[in-house]
Amino acid sequence: MALAERMQALAAKLIDKHGAAVVITMRSPTPLRDNAKPWRGSTGSATVSVKAVQYPYTEEEAPDVNFRRGNSRFLIAENDLQGDSQFATVDLTQATSIDDNAGHVWSIDDVEIIQPGATRVLYQVLVRR
C-alpha cells in the first residue's frame, strides 16, 4: 500500500471515530427554469452525507470574537472506511453549504485540499453562518 493510500485510510478512520454526520449540498449555479414562469428558478441540488470533524478558530488565529463565533472549519476525508470516494455525486470544491445536523447550516467559504502528489487525502472546509 502506497503512503498516500495509508494516509487516506488513516484520515477516514480518525474522522469516522471522532466526527459527526453532516450533509453537504451543492446547488446548481444556473438552475433550470420553467418557461411559463421564468422568474422562478428550480431548486436543483445534489447532496451527500459524510462524517466530518468540526473545529473552531483559536484566539491566536482569529482574535476577533465575532469572527470566531460566526466562522468555523470542517475536516472531511476524501475516502470512506471502505476506501471509496465519498464525493462521487457532489464535487466538494463546488459545494455551497453544510448542514451539521445540530440545526446549523453553514455556507462554504473556501475548500482547501490536502493533496500530496496526485492523491487527495483530506479537505479543510472553511465555513461561515
Buried (B, 14 or more C-beta within 10 A) or exposed (E): EEEBEEBBBEBBEBBBEEBEEBBBBBBBEEEEEEEEEEEEBEEEBBBBEBBBBBEEBEEEEBEEEEEBEEBBBBBBBBBBEEEEEBBEEBEBBBBBBBBBEEEEEBEBEEBEEBEEEEBBBBBBBBBEE
